[in-house]
Amino acid sequence: MPSFRLPLPGINLRERFKKPGIELLGLPVKLLPSAVVNKPLTKAINQIFHVPVKEGDFDFLEDRCLKIQITDINVSFYISFDGRQLSATTPRRFDVDIHDVEFQGDSKSFLKLASRQEDPDTLFFQRSLMIEGDTELGLGVKNLLDSLELEQLPIPVQKLAWLGQQLQKKIQPIPAH
């Protein structure tokens, strides 16, 4: 008589055998040492936000830490401000993340935010993006990002935003009939 085994409780076979997907995009970031990731990220965010930093728009973030968690690729970035420049950091002490506020969302939601396809309030009300921790600090960051005009940002960032808009159009779900 043939025997077969039932799956163990708590194990989702669909999850266990699914094809690799978007979560693989985060793998290079996770495999590289944090210094290799943080140095170019620090340079990029300071170029992108050069004018707002110079004008003091980030002063409220001084000596504070913002965590950005991209949930579908399981990658986190930490951003802080020392009064002169923004820095990508890895604030870990005894394997505990140290941050004041955290923005969470999937890559699609962050892409919509960066490409200005959705305003931050809509993404937060839809629970596509979430703020945890110091909500006042998080709202300050959200309001600052919302107040920046795309035209104020460097040309490469404007081109990336345009590319993000084009990609977003291509990955829109096809409506069911």
C-alpha positions, 0 to 999 in steps of 0.5 A, a space after each residue: 500500500 502506498 504511503 504519503 506524508 502530510 505536510 508538517 503543520 505551519 509549513 506552506 508548500 507554496 511558499 517553500 517551493 515558489 520561484 525566486 522573485 523580487 526578494 533577490 534584488 536585495 541580496 547584493 545589498 545584504 551580501 556586501 559589507 555595510 561600508 561598501 553600501 553606505 559610502 556611495 549611498 551617503 554620497 548620492 543622498 547628499 547630492 540629491 538633497 544638496 539644496 535642502 541640506 544647505 538651506 537647513 531643511 534637515 536640521 530637525 533630523 540632527 542626531 536622529 536616525 531614520 530607518 527605511 525598510 523595504 519589505 519585499 526585498 528585506 533590505 534596510 537603510 539607515 539615514 542620519 544627519 550630523 548638522 552638516 550632511 546626511 549619512 547612510 549608517 548602520 546603527 547596530 549595538 548588540 544586534 539591536 537596530 537603533 533608530 528613532 523612526 522607521 518607514 516601511 513599505 514594499 519597493 513598488 510603494 517607494 518607487 511610486 513615492 520617488 517617481 511622484 506617481 503617488 503623494 505620500 499621504 495617499 501611500 500612508 492612508 492606503 497603508 502601502 507605507 507605514 511610519 513607526 516610532 517617533 511619529 512627529 519625526 516621521 511626519 517631518 520627513 514625510 512633509 519635507 519629501 512632499 515639499 520638494 519639487 522634482 525640478 529642484 532635484 539634480 538632473 540624474 534624479 529627475 531622469 530616475 524619477 521619469 524612469 520610475 514612472 515608466 517602469 510603474 506604468 509597465 507593471 500596473 496590473 491588467 484589469 479583470 473583465 
